[in-house]
Amino acid sequence: MAEAGIGVDIVEISRMKSILEKTPAFARRVFTDEERAYCDASSRPAAHYASRFASREAVLKALGTGFSQGVGRKDVSVTRDKLGKPKALLSGRALEIAQELGVVEVALSITLTGDLAVANAIAITEDARPKPKEEKVSTKERVAQTFKEARSVLDELEQLQQSALSEHLDDDPQDALGA
């Protein structure tokens, strides 16, 4: 898989409302208990069902599949984190496909506007995750550090030279004076 897969889906809220009214079992077949509880408790249930359905489609597109390859209707669901941000939950075959592709995270964004529910999903691999920024060092700081290192080497050489001279003087002071 590439570093990230992207999926987008749009669902008409009025169409979802019509489906829910004509086929009450649809919600039970397609959505998890948690999703149904959330949607039914909202002021606009059809809008939230539409957003969850669009999210499923967007996530599966980001994974490069649809409801194929053995993916079940509830293999992708939507929950919310503690801040209320939508979060895609993968299970079953959808989770297996994500793992096979090396997906480590699925970023999800949902918006409701007019009669539309729009979902965007990005399936992110480890290679696509932002890396921690390396601390940038200015040229001036690099030169100063290089100078310090060079000065340290020179100091060490000077000490070695003095030590060698001192040893030589200790061995034969007359020889050292050129006598």
KEFI-949978 format. One record per residue: x, y, z of N, C-alpha, C in turn. Coordinates in steps of 0.1 Angstrom, whole numbers, padded with zeros to 4 digits, always signed. Each point is the difference from the previous one (the first is absolute). Layout:
# residues N
XYZXYZXYZ
...
***
This chain:
# residues 179
+0008-0012+0000-0008+0012+0000+0009+0012+0000
-0005+0011-0006+0006+0013+0001+0001+0004+0015
+0006+0011+0002+0001+0004+0014-0013+0003+0006
-0010+0004-0008-0013+0003+0005-0010-0002-0011
-0012-0005+0004-0011-0001-0009-0011+0010+0004
-0007+0006-0010-0010+0010+0003-0013-0004-0006
-0011+0002+0008-0013-0003-0004-0010+0011+0004
-0009+0002-0009-0010+0011+0002-0014-0006-0004
-0010+0003+0008-0014-0005-0004-0010+0011+0004
-0011+0001-0008-0010+0009+0003-0014-0008+0000
-0008+0003+0010-0013-0007+0001-0011+0011+0001
-0010-0001-0007-0011+0010+0001-0008-0004+0013
-0002+0010+0009-0007-0002+0012-0014-0004-0002
-0007+0006-0010-0014-0003-0003-0002-0014-0005
+0010-0005-0007+0000-0014-0005+0001-0009+0012
+0009+0003+0009+0002-0009+0012-0013+0000+0008
-0006+0012+0001-0013+0001+0008-0010-0009-0006
-0001+0000-0013-0010-0008-0008+0002-0015+0003
+0013-0004-0001+0004-0014+0002-0004-0004+0014
+0003+0008+0010-0003-0003+0014-0015-0002+0002
-0008+0009-0006-0014-0001+0001-0006-0012-0007
+0005-0003-0012-0006-0011-0007+0005-0014+0004
+0012+0000+0006+0006-0013+0004+0006+0002+0013
-0008-0001+0011+0005+0002+0014+0011-0010+0003
+0001-0012-0006+0010-0010+0003+0014+0004-0005
+0000+0010-0009+0013+0004-0006+0010+0005+0010
-0005+0008+0010+0009+0005+0010+0006-0012+0008
-0008-0010+0004+0005-0011+0007+0010-0008-0008
-0002-0002-0013+0009-0008-0008+0013+0007-0003
+0000+0013+0000+0012+0007-0005+0008+0007+0011
-0007+0005+0011+0007+0007+0010+0001-0007+0013
+0011+0003+0008+0002-0007+0012-0010+0006+0011
-0001-0007+0011-0009+0005+0011+0004+0014+0004
+0013+0002+0002+0005+0013+0004-0003+0011-0010
+0001-0003-0013-0003+0010-0010-0015+0003+0000
-0008-0010+0001-0015+0002+0000-0004+0008+0012
+0006-0003+0012-0003+0008+0012+0003+0015-0002
+0012+0002-0005+0005+0014-0002-0009+0007-0010
-0003-0006-0012-0008+0006-0010-0014+0002+0004
-0006-0010+0007-0014+0002+0004-0002+0010+0011
+0011+0003+0008-0001+0010+0011+0002+0014-0005
+0005+0001-0013+0003+0014-0005-0013+0007-0005
+0001+0013-0002-0012+0007-0005-0002-0002-0015
+0009-0005-0007-0001-0003-0014+0005-0015-0003
-0008-0010+0004+0005-0014-0002+0004-0003-0014
-0007+0004-0010+0003-0004-0014+0013+0006-0004
+0003+0012+0004+0013+0007-0003+0011-0008+0006
-0001-0005+0012+0011-0007+0006+0001-0014-0005
-0011-0007-0004+0001-0012-0007+0007+0001-0013
-0003+0011-0007+0006+0003-0013+0015+0002+0001
+0004+0007+0011+0014+0003+0002+0008-0013+0003
-0007-0009+0008+0007-0012+0003+0001-0009-0012
-0010+0000-0009+0000-0008-0012+0011+0005-0009
+0001+0013-0002+0010+0007-0008+0014-0004+0005
+0001+0000+0013+0013-0003+0007+0005-0014-0004
-0010-0010+0001+0004-0013-0004+0005-0001-0014
-0007+0006-0009+0004+0000-0014+0014+0007-0002
+0002+0011+0007+0012+0008-0002+0012-0008+0006
-0002-0007+0011+0011-0008+0006+0003-0012-0009
-0010-0006-0006+0003-0012-0008+0007+0005-0013
-0004+0011-0005+0007+0006-0012+0015+0003+0003
+0002+0005+0012+0014+0003+0005+0008-0013+0001
-0006-0011+0003+0006-0013+0001+0002-0006-0014
-0007+0006-0010+0001-0006-0014-0010-0011-0002
-0010-0001+0008-0010-0010-0002-0014+0006+0001
-0010-0007-0002-0013+0005+0004-0006-0011+0008
-0013-0002-0001-0006-0011+0007+0002-0013-0008
+0013-0003-0002+0004-0012-0008+0011-0006+0008
+0006-0010-0005+0011-0008+0006-0004-0005+0014
-0013-0003+0002-0005-0005+0013-0002+0010+0010
+0000+0013-0003-0003+0011+0010-0014+0000+0003
-0004-0001+0013-0013+0000+0005-0005+0014+0002
-0013+0002+0001-0007+0013+0002+0005+0007+0013
+0003-0008+0010+0003+0006+0013+0016-0001+0003
+0007-0003-0010+0015-0001+0001+0006+0013+0002
-0007+0011-0004+0004+0014+0002-0011+0006+0008
+0003+0006+0011-0010+0008+0007+0006+0013+0005
-0008+0009+0005+0005+0013+0004-0004+0002+0015
+0010+0004+0007-0002+0004+0014+0005+0014+0002
+0001+0005+0012+0005+0013+0002+0010-0001+0012
+0011+0008-0002+0010+0001+0011-0006+0009+0012
+0008+0001+0010-0005+0008+0012-0003+0015-0003
+0006+0005-0011-0003+0013-0004-0011+0002-0010
-0006-0012-0004-0011+0000-0010+0004-0002-0014
+0013-0001-0003+0005-0002-0013-0003-0014-0005
-0005-0001-0013-0003-0013-0005+0012-0009-0002
-0002-0012+0003+0011-0010-0001-0005-0013-0006
+0008-0004-0010-0004-0013-0007+0005-0012+0008
-0009-0009+0001+0004-0013+0007-0001-0011-0011
+0011-0007-0001+0000-0011-0010+0000-0014+0008
-0007-0009-0007-0001-0013+0006-0001-0010-0012
+0000-0013+0003-0001-0010-0010+0009+0002-0012
-0006-0002-0012+0008+0000-0012+0006+0014-0003
-0007+0011+0004+0006+0013-0002+0012+0002+0008
+0001-0005+0012+0012+0001+0008+0011-0008-0006
-0003-0012-0004+0010-0009-0007+0006+0007-0012
-0008+0006-0008+0005+0007-0012+0009+0012+0004
-0004+0007+0010+0008+0011+0005+0013-0005+0005
+0000-0010+0007+0013-0006+0005+0009-0005-0011
-0006-0006-0010+0008-0005-0011+0006+0011-0008
-0007+0012+0000+0006+0012-0007+0009+0008+0008
+0001-0004+0013+0009+0008+0009-0006+0013+0005
-0013+0000+0000-0007+0012+0005+0001+0000+0015
+0004+0011+0006+0001+0002+0014-0010+0009+0006
-0007+0008-0008-0009+0010+0004-0010+0003-0011
-0012+0003+0003-0010+0005-0010-0005+0013+0005
+0004+0011-0006-0005+0013+0003-0014+0002-0006
-0009+0005+0007-0014+0002-0005-0006+0014+0003
-0006+0005-0010-0006+0013+0001-0014-0001-0006
-0010+0006+0007-0014-0001-0004-0006+0014+0000
-0007+0004-0010-0007+0013+0000-0015-0002-0005
-0009+0007+0006-0014+0001-0004-0002+0013-0005
-0005+0001-0013-0003+0013-0006-0012-0001-0008
-0010+0008+0002-0013-0001-0008-0005-0014+0001
-0002-0006-0011-0006-0014-0001+0011-0010-0002
+0012+0003+0003+0011-0009-0003+0008-0003+0013
+0004-0013+0001+0010-0004+0010+0012-0004-0008
+0012+0006+0003+0012-0003-0007+0010-0005+0010
+0007-0011-0004+0011-0005+0008+0013-0002-0008
+0011+0004+0007+0013-0002-0006+0008-0009+0009
+0007-0009-0006+0008-0010+0008+0014-0001-0006
+0010-0001+0009+0014-0002-0005+0005-0012+0008
+0004-0010-0008+0006-0012+0006+0015+0003+0000
+0006+0001+0012+0014+0004+0001+0009-0012+0004
+0011-0001-0007+0010-0010+0003+0011+0006+0009
+0008-0008+0006+0011+0006+0008+0009+0009-0008
+0003-0003-0012+0008+0009-0009-0006+0013-0002
-0013+0002+0001-0006+0012-0002-0002+0009+0012
+0002-0006+0012-0001+0008+0012+0011+0011+0000
-0004+0011+0005+0010+0011+0002+0012-0005+0009
+0012+0003-0004+0011-0003+0008+0003+0012+0010
+0006-0003+0011+0003+0011+0009+0011+0009-0007
-0002+0013+0002+0009+0009-0007+0013+0000+0007
+0011-0001-0008+0013+0000+0006+0003+0015+0004
+0007+0001+0011+0004+0013+0004+0009+0007-0010
-0004+0011-0005+0008+0007-0010+0011+0008+0007
+0012-0001-0005+0011+0007+0005+0005+0010-0010
+0002+0012+0004+0004+0011-0009+0014-0002-0004
+0004+0006-0011+0014-0001-0005+0009+0006+0010
-0003+0010+0007+0008+0006+0010+0003-0009+0011
-0011-0007+0005+0001-0010+0010+0009-0012-0004
-0001-0004-0013+0008-0011-0005+0014+0003+0000
+0003+0013-0005+0014+0004+0000+0006+0001+0014
-0008+0005+0009+0005+0001+0014+0003-0013+0006
-0009-0010-0003+0002-0014+0005+0013-0006-0006
+0002+0002-0013+0011-0005-0007+0013+0006+0006
+0000+0013+0002+0011+0007+0006+0004-0006+0014
-0011-0002+0008+0003-0006+0013+0006-0014-0001
-0005-0008-0009+0006-0013-0002+0014+0001-0004
+0003+0009-0010+0014+0002-0005+0009+0005+0011
-0005+0009+0008+0008+0006+0011+0003-0012+0010
-0009-0008+0003+0002-0011+0009+0011-0010-0005
+0000-0003-0013+0010-0008-0006+0014+0007+0001
+0000+0013-0003+0013+0007+0002+0005+0000+0014
-0009+0002+0010+0004+0000+0014+0006-0014+0004
-0007-0010-0005+0005-0014+0003+0014-0002-0006
+0002+0004-0013+0013-0002-0006+0011+0008+0008
-0003+0012+0004+0009+0008+0008+0004-0007+0013
-0010-0006+0006+0003-0007+0013+0009-0012-0003
-0003-0007-0011+0008-0012-0003+0015+0005-0003
+0001+0011-0007+0013+0005-0004+0008+0004+0013
-0007+0007+0009+0007+0004+0012+0004-0012+0009
-0009-0010+0000+0002-0012+0007+0013-0008-0005
+0001+0000-0013+0011-0007-0007+0013+0007+0003
-0001+0013-0001+0012+0008+0003+0004-0001+0015
-0009+0000+0008+0003-0002+0015+0006-0013+0002
-0005-0011-0006+0006-0013+0002+0014+0000-0005
+0002+0006-0011+0014+0000-0006+0010+0008+0009
-0005+0011+0006+0009+0007+0009+0003-0008+0013
-0010-0007+0004+0002-0008+0012+0010-0011-0002
+0001-0006-0013+0009-0011-0003+0014+0005+0000
+0003+0011-0007+0014+0005-0001+0000+0015-0002
+0000+0007+0011+0000+0015-0001+0011+0006-0009
+0012-0006+0000+0011+0005-0008-0003-0002-0015
-0005-0011-0003-0003-0003-0014-0011+0009-0005
-0010+0004+0008-0011+0008-0004+0005+0014-0002
+0011+0005+0006+0006+0013-0001+0010+0001-0012
+0002-0011-0006+0009-0001-0011+0015+0000+0004
+0003-0004+0012+0013+0000+0005+0008-0013-0004
***
